[in-house]
Structure formats: C-alpha cells, structure tokens
Amino acid sequence: MKLELRGITKRFGSLIANDHIDLVVKPGEIHALLGENGAGKSTLMNVLYGLYQADDGEILLDDEVQHFAGPGDAMNAGIGMVHQHFMLIPVFTVAENVMLGHEQTKGLGRLDLAAARARVREIGSQFGFDVDPDALVEDLPVGVQQRVEIIKALSRDAKVLVFDEPTAVLTPQETDELMVIMGQLRDAGTSIVFITHKLREVREIADRITIIRLGKVVGEAEPTATNAELASLMVGRSVELTVHKEHSEPGEAALIVKDLSVVDAVGQLVVNSVSFEVHHGEILAIAGVQGNGQTELSEAIIGLQDDVRGTIILDGKSLVGLSVSKVLDAGVGFVPEDRNVDGLVGEFTIAENLMLDRSDNEPFVKRGTLQLSYLNTFAEEKAKEFDVRSQGIQTPVGRLSGGNQQKVVLARELSRDLRLFLAAQPTRGIDVGSIEFVHKRIVETRDAGVPVIVVSTELDEVTALADRIAVMYRGSIVGIVPGNTSRDVLGLMMTGEVPAEITTTDSIEGALL
C-alpha cells in the first residue's frame, strides 16, 4: 500500500509541531523518519494513526484521501503502529492481547480464543516468530513483547506499519532480530515507517530516509550517506561524532560500593547486593536495558532512596543515610535522568537554576541576603562557558531547548568542588550537537582526575565514554568489563548471560573486540 502525507500541519497553541510536511512511502519500502527528540516525528505519526487531527493537509492511501476520526479508522484502513511503550496488558495472554479491540465470538457471545490462538500461530509461522499464544505477556522478554505488538497489528491486516523508536528498550541482539523481522515484512509487501534518532539503525535497514528538524522536512538521504552527513542534516551544522578520549591510568579507588541493596516503596528488591569501585580519573559506565535497577542505584548513591542497605564510601566518608543536600556537600555532582522533574525548576530563570542547592551558602547568600551581583556574574560566566543559548540569564529555563536545559544542569553540577560526578542518561532527549558538547565535558571531568559514573541505555554512548562497563540485569551486576568490550558480549550480558570468558569480579579483563 502506498502512503502519502501532503502538507500535514499540526499546532499546539503557538507551537507548530508539524509544518507542512510531505512524505511518500512506497509499497514494500522501509522509509526512515530521522530526527532529534522533539523534531515532530511522533506527532506526525500520531496524526497518521488518528490520535491527533491535522490542522492542515491530507492523508492518502493508494491515492485516495482518508479521514481518520480515531485510531479505529486508521486500523480499519490498514495502518498499524508499534509504539515505543508497548500497548499491551501484562496479565493477559498473547492471544487475548491480540484479539483485544476486535474480539471474535462464537455461540452465546463467548470469546473465540481458539481463533485468536490460531491467528497468532499463523502470523508467527509466516514470519518465524516463536510466540506461545497462551503465555502471559508479563512473563515474556521485552523483545518477544514487541513481536506480540507486531502480531497484533498484522492480525488486523495492516498494510502500513509504523515503528516508533522501536529499539529504545531492546538489547543489541533483540535489535538485530527486529531488523530481520522488518526486512521480512518489507519483502512480504508491507510498507514501513521507521521512526528513530539512531544513525546506525537507519543506515542498516532503511531504503530511503527523510530528515525532520524543528517540525519541517529538511532533506532526504540514501542509506549510503555517512553518519556525519545525516547528523549535519539533523542539527543544521557539521557535528563531530567521535568521542576523543586518551588512554590514562586510573588512580586509587575513590568510590567503594559494597553489597548495596535497595528496596522500593512497595517492598520489592530492585538493587541486589551490588559491589563495584570507581577510581580517580576513570569513567565507569553502568549499562543495561532500562528498568534493571540502574535508576535506583543512582538514586541510592545520591540519597534519593529511603531503604538502602550496604556500603557507599566516597573518599573514606559513608554516604548511606545522608540527605541529598549532604551528599552534594560531600562533593557529588549529579545529572538526573529526568532533568525536568529532578534537575531544574522550569519557572525559575537560568541564573536561579544555577544556584539550586546552594541558596544557604556563600558566596551566593551572605547573612541571609541573596548576593544578586555575584549570582548574575556567575550565571553569565557559566552560560558562556557551557554555551547555553538563550535570550539571557533571566530567561525561564522551561523555555530552553532540551540540549540547553541539560547544559544548565551540567554547568551547575560541574561548577562544584567535585569528588564524584554521576551522570544518569546524560544525553537523553537532546540534539546531536548538544550530545557532542556533553560527551566532551564528561571526558574533561575524567581527565581532571574526578571519578565519573555514567548510567546509560545507549550502547554507543557507553562504549564511546567508558574505561570500564558494569552491566546490570534484574538488579544485579552480571559483570564488569573493559570499555572496548564488543557490543555482542555486552548484549548477551544485558540479557543476564555471562559468556564463559567473563568473570563477575571487579578486576575483569573481559572479551575484547
């Protein structure tokens, strides 16, 4: 089926999320929609799927204009969507999830589960999916849950499939498997729209690439385009994608974590007896699929978790039981994974955000009086040093782009007298140009002798920055390996497997490229 979008425009108040976007997806084609977070990709697909109504423009299928009042109309027309966050009910079986919304019945109005099971097996056999129709979704690995989403769409005879950031929660092996599945769907005649911001995946699987920036189509490219060419189209300027990091010998252990466990608010053990060390002048990356305890581990170190057991020692001082402010006073700089919730106050100015957690301390405050002249001078210097682009330091930080917001967080945290720098998902939701800047500052911090922890679900980021990598799975560290360990080995570890050549000690040499 041919899909065509003509002049699609979508506004949210004064914000133009999509600005007269044209897109054509040919039958049996994988068309990648590439752009940074916030570029308008998902909004465009939500218009296509009937979740939003376009303010201007037309949707055509096989040259016929369509009018979708909601997702039901889109699905009936042959459009399916595999969402980044799966739309599945965990306590239902695979067959029950697949039939949900278009239930078949038999005598006396009973659900025809046998027909749903048969449909799951039919589609699974066609595309080589090994999915048990009677398995509970909550018991399935993430990669298999995604296959259930695909089966669900195909069971409704989808001729156009939209994959919205489909690899965000997958291991490298699961990502490779998805690429194979997408190729099979294309070969069977399905038209695919592949939304992503990951250059590696685009070049691997796409037949054509459309790049969106700030709500507009800024160009098209072939998969043969280089990463640098694609990145420059995404941000509008040339970008250095390589992280330049010289080899250095780490110093003594600065942070010692031993037998650390965290129990969450509902009594679940989310971090299970974790032990590791971080040395002066070293970047330790903590890798894993989101939801395997990395967030809680970070929060335990910074003092945001209540039920923490075990040892956290920084330069001889215990951090367990300290408040967040006391941990920060101990010399810990912290970049939270959600800057808008935990890192910034959107209504406050850039200058005010730069003094958060310091409002009781000199030189910002003397004898209970805010020293505005010092704050303004400090804020001007940091805005310049960290290239925070705005109309001035009195601009509310909520008006800044994601990249500039993250630079404000970095400027504040890196201006402390640091003994440890902890950055959780430091490049989430920011543009390629800002990623380049953030990576550079992280490496500079390490080169200054500060121990650094980077928590990231992006394997490219992990391998680019890390001197050593700790891989977490279901709350435990399954191994600590050198930074140049292969993606395949890391991917296996992210599923809980420990290859024979890997040990789980902190002095591991690992399996190298």
C-alpha positions, 0 to 999 in steps of 0.5 A: 500500500502506498502512503502519502502525507501532503502538507500535514500541519499540526499546532499546539497553541503557538507551537507548530509541531508539524509544518507542512510536511510531505512524505511518500512511502512506497509499497514494500519500502522501509522509509526512515523518519530521522530526527532529534527528540522533539523534531515532530516525528511522533506527532506526525505519526500520531496524526497518521494513526488518528490520535491527533487531527491535522490542522492542515493537509491530507492523508492518502492511501493508494491515492485516495484521501482518508479521514481518520476520526480515531485510531479505529479508522486508521486500523480499519484502513490498514495502518498499524503502529508499534509504539515505543511503550508497548500497548499491551496488558501484562496479565493477559495472554498473547492471544487475548492481547491480540484479539483485544479491540476486535474480539471474535465470538462464537455461540452465546457471545463467548470469546473465540480464543481458539481463533485468536490462538490460531491467528497468532500461530499463523502470523508467527509461522509466516514470519518465524516468530516463536510466540506461545499464544497462551503465555502471559505477556508479563512473563515474556522478554521485552523483545518477544513483547514487541513481536506480540505488538507486531502480531497484533497489528498484522492480525488486523491486516495492516498494510502500513506499519509504523515503528516508533523508536522501536529499539529504545528498550531492546538489547543489541541482539533483540535489535538485530532480530527486529531488523530481520523481522522488518526486512521480512515484512518489507519483502512480504509487501508491507510498507514501513515507517521507521521512526528513530534518532539512531544513525546506525539503525537507519543506515542498516535497514532503511531504503530511503530516509527523510530528515525532520528538524524543528517540525519541517522536512529538511532533506532526504538521504540514501542509506549510503550517506555517512553518519556525519552527513545525516547528523549535519542534516539533523542539527543544521551544522557539521557535528563531530561524532567521535568521542576523543578520549586518551588512554590514562591510568586510573588512580586509587579507588575513590568510590567503594560500593559494597553489597548495596541493596535497595528496596522500593516503596512497595517492598520489592528488591530492585538493587541486589547486593551490588559491589563495584569501585570507581577510581580517580580519573576513570569513567565507569559506565553502568549499562543495561536495558532500562528498568534493571535497577540502574535508576535506583542505584543512582538514586541510592548513591545520591540519597534519593532512596529511603531503604538502602542497605550496604556500603557507599564510601566516597573518599573514606566518608559513608554516604548511606543515610545522608540527605541529598543536600549532604551528599552534594556537600560531600562533593557529588555532582549529579545529572538526573535522568529526568532533568525536568522533574529532578534537575531544574525548576522550569519557572525559575530563570537560568541564573536561579537554576544555577544556584539550586542547592546552594541558596544557604551558602556563600558566596551566593547568600551572605547573612541571609541576603541573596548576593544578586551581583555575584549570582548574575556574574556567575550565571553569565560566566557559566552560560558562556562557558557551557554555551547555553543559548538563550535570550539571557540569564533571566530567561525561564529555563522551561523555555530552553531547548532540551540540549540547553536545559541539560547544559544548565544542569551540567554547568551547575553540577560541574561548577562544584568542588567535585569528588564524584560526578554521576551522570544518569542518561546524560544525553537523553532527549537532546540534539546531536550537537548538544550530545557532542558538547556533553560527551566532551565535558564528561571526558574533561571531568575524567581527565581532571582526575574526578571519578565519573559514573555514567548510567546509560541505555545507549550502547554507543554512548557507553562504549564511546565514554567508558574505561570500564562497563558494569552491566546490570540485569534484574538488579544485579551486576552480571559483570564488569568489563573493559570499555572496548568490550564488543557490543555482542558480549555486552548484549548477551550480558544485558540479557543476564548471560555471562559468556564463559570468558567473563568473570563477575569480579571487579578486576575483569579483563573481559572479551575484547573486540 
